[in-house]
């Protein structure tokens, strides 16, 4: 495959051409180079992609996880219909943001950063972590897994949750979770990113444990979490 590298508005644009298959390992190398040398925000132009096989899916997965590990963002535009169908089959349609044009993709980075900064400031200022007992079930979101692991929620805030479990994932891993928040709202299904893992030597009483930050949270999910936190925060203040 061929990769043309451009830079616009501090964002790396990769124009991809050809097949993403066993011979396309340079995609991983190019993404890694861009993360270290240019920018943590990468926009991929898929217009010239002819074919992606299952090895190619794995290559894209490795590149994507590398971006996450660098706290970056990877977005796509000009994705052909046949590629979208393949992504839908393997679950990548729920992982990547698609855009029709380069302008839309570039604009999304700026809008997302501005919105995220405002929301995170508001949430961190308004909500503190509250102790709560509840169950949480989680599995790897990418590549899609069927096996759910279980854990116990120790505390929760409007932006994340801290849990104890025998099954711990590394920082940067994206998980699909089911939070059991009783009595209301009940089960909340939400994606989360691992942002902290307890050190067994330094924190033996909190290990094995990990902290999750809610990821690509939808408005109705955020509202459910906020209402739960506010209700329990009020109860805590009354004690």
Secondary structure, DSSP 8 states (H G I E B T S, - for coil): -EEEEEEETTEEEEEEEEEESTT-THHHHHHHHHHHHT-SEEEEEEEEEEEE-HHHHHHHHHHHHHHHHTT-EEEEES--HHHHHHHHHHTGGGTS-EESSHHHHHHHHHHHHHHHHHHHHHHHHH---EEEEEEEEEEETTTT----EEEEEEEE-SSEEEEE-S----TT-EEEEEEEETTTTEEEEEEEEEEEE--TTT-GGG-SEEEEEE-S--HHHHHHHHHHHHHHHHHHHH-
